[in-house]
């Protein structure tokens, strides 16, 4: 669907940046979208179930033929696309997060006024959606040491607040001391192999990988996921991985296997695994099935720009 001057919007805000900043955002949204086209402007309540609040607004959009506009970060957008998949309600985005990988991957402007202009003038196009055991992910999903890093970061943040340096140092410490090889049976594209790996990560975000100069990233834009498997848990290998990550030289690591696929099954000896999915921890039964579904939902995107990943 191309430009439509008669489109209407329901905007939900999950900014949580303080009353004053949220009020400023609301004012800019009201100024940027014609009153006749803005059917509702709703702040999500932090103490209520996020998915239930979103479902209510999606149902309203479906009845009104409106676009659901999410003003929030990658975590909020993850929840939104999972609920919008399979519906006729398009997604609009006003980036309000820390990294905004979802918006950057799709060419959506990070500046609020430019994002509002895109909502009015952009093209509504189908997008792919990655899932792991049914859970959507818009950036990455991983098992092994990375979920442990996330758990440690949450504990540190509860004590020190969101101090980036402290979080970084705690993450490095966990990576070097808690990374343990786990036997993984990987099945994809007709291949079946066993790896002993301290971490497996699947990414569908070119922006997340932008600093690493990996030619395989183009595969994500073609509707595949890029999978990283660390093959060694020796201290020397882990240090090389950290150094290569900091220098953006992952493609030179012999201990790192990188491949692109549309579907991957990961089996382990454990019945349940802890996953980090877009920065949130989940428990899922083994085996894990990671797959990319084409044309799962629609989104307002630039008229001239990269295809949606």
C-alpha positions as CSV (number, residue, x, y, z in Angstrom):
1,X,0.0,0.0,0.0
2,X,1.4,3.4,-0.9
3,X,0.7,6.9,0.5
4,X,-2.8,7.5,1.8
5,X,-3.8,10.9,2.8
6,X,-6.9,9.5,4.6
7,X,-5.1,7.1,6.9
8,X,-5.8,7.3,10.6
9,X,-3.7,6.5,13.7
10,X,-3.9,5.1,17.2
11,X,-0.7,6.1,19.1
12,X,0.5,4.2,22.2
13,X,3.3,5.6,24.3
14,X,5.6,3.4,26.3
15,X,8.4,6.0,26.8
16,X,8.6,6.1,30.6
17,X,11.1,9.0,30.5
18,X,9.3,11.0,33.2
19,X,6.0,13.0,33.2
20,X,7.5,16.1,31.6
21,X,9.2,14.4,28.7
22,X,6.2,12.2,28.0
23,X,4.0,15.3,28.0
24,X,6.4,16.9,25.5
25,X,6.3,13.8,23.3
26,X,2.5,13.9,23.4
27,X,2.4,17.5,22.4
28,X,4.8,16.8,19.4
29,X,2.6,13.9,18.3
30,X,-0.6,16.0,18.4
31,X,1.2,18.8,16.4
32,X,2.6,16.3,13.9
33,X,-0.6,14.3,13.1
34,X,-3.8,16.0,12.0
35,X,-6.5,15.9,14.7
36,X,-9.0,14.3,12.4
37,X,-6.6,11.4,11.8
38,X,-5.4,10.9,15.4
39,X,-8.1,8.6,16.8
40,X,-6.5,8.0,20.1
41,X,-3.3,8.8,22.1
42,X,-2.7,6.4,24.9
43,X,0.0,6.0,27.5
44,X,0.6,2.4,28.5
45,X,0.4,1.8,32.2
46,X,3.6,0.2,33.6
47,X,1.7,-1.7,36.3
48,X,-0.7,-3.4,33.9
49,X,-0.1,-6.2,31.5
50,X,1.6,-4.8,28.4
51,X,0.2,-7.4,26.0
52,X,-3.3,-7.0,27.3
53,X,-3.2,-3.2,26.8
54,X,-1.8,-3.6,23.3
55,X,-4.4,-6.2,22.3
56,X,-7.1,-3.8,23.3
57,X,-5.7,-1.1,21.0
58,X,-5.1,-3.5,18.2
59,X,-8.7,-4.6,18.3
60,X,-9.8,-0.9,18.2
61,X,-7.5,-0.3,15.2
62,X,-9.0,-3.3,13.4
63,X,-12.5,-1.9,13.9
64,X,-11.5,1.6,12.7
65,X,-9.1,0.6,9.9
66,X,-6.3,2.5,11.7
67,X,-2.5,2.2,12.0
68,X,-1.2,1.2,15.4
69,X,1.7,3.6,16.1
70,X,4.1,2.6,18.9
71,X,6.2,5.2,20.6
72,X,8.8,3.2,22.4
73,X,12.0,1.2,22.3
74,X,12.9,-2.2,20.8
75,X,11.3,-4.2,23.6
76,X,7.9,-2.5,23.2
77,X,8.1,-3.0,19.4
78,X,9.0,-6.7,19.9
79,X,5.7,-7.1,21.9
80,X,3.8,-5.2,19.2
81,X,4.9,-7.1,16.2
82,X,4.2,-10.4,17.9
83,X,0.6,-9.3,18.4
84,X,0.2,-7.7,15.0
85,X,1.5,-10.7,13.0
86,X,-1.4,-12.3,11.1
87,X,-3.7,-9.2,11.5
88,X,-4.5,-6.5,9.0
89,X,-3.4,-3.7,11.3
90,X,-0.3,-2.0,10.1
91,X,2.5,-0.8,12.5
92,X,3.9,2.7,12.7
93,X,7.0,3.6,14.7
94,X,8.1,6.6,16.7
95,X,11.5,5.6,18.1
96,X,12.0,6.3,21.8
97,X,14.5,3.7,22.9
98,X,18.2,3.5,23.7
99,X,19.4,1.6,20.6
100,X,16.4,1.8,18.3
101,X,17.7,-1.2,16.2
102,X,14.2,-1.9,14.9
103,X,13.8,1.6,13.4
104,X,17.4,1.8,12.2
105,X,17.1,-1.5,10.4
106,X,14.1,-0.3,8.5
107,X,15.2,3.3,7.6
108,X,12.7,4.8,10.0
109,X,14.0,8.3,11.2
110,X,15.0,8.5,14.8
111,X,14.0,12.2,15.1
112,X,10.4,12.4,16.3
113,X,9.2,15.0,13.7
114,X,10.7,13.1,10.8
115,X,9.1,9.8,12.1
116,X,5.7,11.6,12.2
117,X,6.2,12.8,8.7
118,X,6.9,9.2,7.6
119,X,3.7,8.1,9.2
120,X,1.8,10.5,7.1
121,X,3.7,9.9,3.8
122,X,5.3,6.5,4.1
123,X,4.5,3.3,2.3
124,X,2.9,0.3,4.1
125,X,4.8,-2.8,3.2
126,X,5.0,-6.4,4.4
127,X,7.9,-7.4,6.8
128,X,9.4,-10.7,7.9
129,X,9.3,-11.8,11.5
130,X,11.8,-14.1,13.3
131,X,10.6,-16.4,16.1
132,X,12.2,-18.8,18.5
133,X,9.7,-21.5,19.7
134,X,6.9,-19.0,18.9
135,X,8.5,-16.0,20.7
136,X,9.1,-13.1,18.3
137,X,12.5,-11.4,18.1
138,X,13.3,-8.3,16.2
139,X,17.0,-8.0,17.1
140,X,18.5,-11.3,18.5
141,X,17.9,-14.5,20.4
142,X,20.7,-16.4,22.1
143,X,21.5,-19.2,24.5
144,X,24.6,-19.9,26.6
145,X,26.6,-17.3,28.3
146,X,24.8,-14.2,27.0
147,X,21.6,-14.9,29.0
148,X,23.9,-15.1,32.0
149,X,25.3,-11.7,31.2
150,X,21.8,-10.3,31.0
151,X,20.9,-11.8,34.3
152,X,24.0,-10.4,35.9
153,X,23.4,-7.0,34.4
154,X,19.9,-6.9,35.9
155,X,21.3,-7.8,39.3
156,X,23.9,-5.1,39.1
157,X,21.4,-2.5,37.8
158,X,19.2,-3.2,40.8
159,X,22.0,-2.2,43.1
160,X,23.9,0.5,41.2
161,X,21.3,1.8,38.8
162,X,21.8,1.8,35.0
163,X,25.5,2.5,35.0
164,X,26.9,1.5,31.6
165,X,30.5,1.1,32.7
166,X,29.6,-1.2,35.6
167,X,27.2,-3.2,33.4
168,X,30.0,-3.6,30.8
169,X,32.6,-4.7,33.3
170,X,30.2,-7.2,34.9
171,X,29.4,-8.6,31.5
172,X,33.1,-9.1,30.6
173,X,33.6,-10.8,34.0
174,X,30.7,-13.2,33.4
175,X,31.8,-13.9,29.9
176,X,35.3,-14.9,30.9
177,X,34.4,-16.8,34.0
178,X,31.0,-18.4,33.3
179,X,31.3,-19.3,29.6
180,X,31.0,-23.1,29.4
181,X,30.8,-25.2,26.4
182,X,27.4,-26.9,25.8
183,X,26.8,-29.7,23.4
184,X,24.4,-28.4,20.7
185,X,22.9,-30.4,17.8
186,X,22.3,-27.9,15.0
187,X,20.0,-28.8,12.1
188,X,19.6,-26.3,9.1
189,X,19.5,-26.3,5.4
190,X,19.8,-30.1,5.2
191,X,22.8,-30.2,7.5
192,X,23.1,-31.9,10.9
193,X,26.1,-31.3,13.1
194,X,27.2,-31.2,16.7
195,X,29.1,-28.2,18.2
196,X,30.3,-27.7,21.8
197,X,29.7,-24.0,22.2
198,X,29.5,-21.5,25.1
199,X,27.2,-19.3,23.1
200,X,24.9,-19.3,20.1
201,X,23.3,-16.1,18.9
202,X,20.9,-15.5,16.0
203,X,20.5,-11.9,14.8
204,X,18.0,-10.3,12.4
205,X,19.3,-6.8,12.9
206,X,21.9,-5.3,10.5
207,X,22.1,-2.3,12.8
208,X,23.2,-4.5,15.7
209,X,26.0,-5.9,13.5
210,X,27.0,-2.6,11.7
211,X,30.4,-2.3,13.4
212,X,31.6,-5.7,12.4
213,X,32.0,-5.4,8.6
214,X,30.4,-8.8,7.9
215,X,29.4,-9.4,4.3
216,X,26.9,-12.0,5.5
217,X,24.7,-9.2,7.0
218,X,23.2,-8.7,3.6
219,X,21.5,-12.1,4.0
220,X,19.4,-10.6,6.8
221,X,17.9,-8.1,4.4
222,X,16.9,-11.0,2.2
223,X,14.8,-12.6,4.9
224,X,17.3,-14.8,6.7
225,X,18.8,-14.8,10.2
226,X,22.6,-14.6,10.8
227,X,23.7,-17.2,13.3
228,X,26.9,-17.0,15.4
229,X,28.4,-20.0,17.2
230,X,31.4,-19.7,19.4
231,X,33.3,-23.0,19.1
232,X,35.7,-22.8,22.0
233,X,35.5,-21.9,25.7
234,X,39.2,-21.6,26.4
235,X,40.2,-18.4,28.1
236,X,42.5,-17.5,25.2
237,X,39.7,-18.0,22.7
238,X,37.2,-16.0,24.7
239,X,39.7,-13.1,25.1
240,X,40.3,-13.2,21.3
241,X,36.5,-13.0,20.8
242,X,36.2,-10.0,23.2
243,X,39.1,-8.2,21.5
244,X,37.7,-8.9,18.0
245,X,34.3,-7.6,19.1
246,X,35.8,-4.4,20.4
247,X,37.7,-4.0,17.1
248,X,34.9,-5.0,14.8
249,X,36.9,-7.9,13.4
250,X,34.7,-10.9,14.1
251,X,35.1,-12.3,10.6
252,X,38.7,-13.1,11.3
253,X,38.0,-15.4,14.2
254,X,38.6,-19.1,13.5
255,X,36.7,-20.1,16.6
256,X,33.5,-18.3,15.4
257,X,31.2,-20.0,13.0
258,X,28.8,-17.7,11.1
259,X,26.0,-18.8,8.8
260,X,22.7,-17.5,7.4
261,X,19.5,-19.6,7.4
262,X,15.7,-19.3,7.4
263,X,15.2,-22.1,9.9
264,X,17.4,-23.6,12.6
265,X,16.7,-26.3,15.1
266,X,18.9,-26.5,18.2
267,X,18.8,-29.5,20.5
268,X,20.5,-30.0,23.8
269,X,20.5,-32.6,26.6
270,X,18.6,-30.2,28.8
271,X,14.8,-30.2,28.8
272,X,14.6,-26.4,29.2
273,X,16.9,-23.6,28.3
274,X,17.2,-20.0,29.3
275,X,17.1,-17.6,26.3
276,X,17.9,-14.0,25.9
277,X,15.3,-12.7,23.4
278,X,15.7,-9.0,22.5
279,X,17.3,-8.4,25.9
280,X,14.6,-10.2,27.9
281,X,15.1,-13.6,29.6
282,X,12.7,-16.5,28.8
283,X,12.6,-20.2,29.7
284,X,11.8,-22.5,26.7
285,X,11.7,-26.3,26.2
286,X,14.3,-28.0,24.1
287,X,14.6,-28.4,21.1
288,X,14.6,-24.7,20.0
289,X,13.2,-23.9,16.6
290,X,14.3,-20.5,15.2
291,X,12.7,-19.5,11.9
292,X,11.9,-16.4,9.8
293,X,8.3,-15.9,8.6
294,X,8.0,-13.9,5.4
295,X,5.3,-11.2,5.2
296,X,4.2,-11.7,8.8
297,X,3.0,-8.1,9.4
298,X,3.0,-4.7,7.7
299,X,4.8,-1.5,8.7
300,X,4.9,2.1,7.6
301,X,8.3,2.4,5.9
302,X,10.1,5.0,3.7
303,X,8.8,5.1,0.1
304,X,12.3,4.9,-1.2
305,X,14.6,2.8,1.0
306,X,15.9,-0.6,1.9
307,X,13.5,-3.5,2.0
308,X,12.4,-4.5,5.5
309,X,14.6,-7.1,7.1
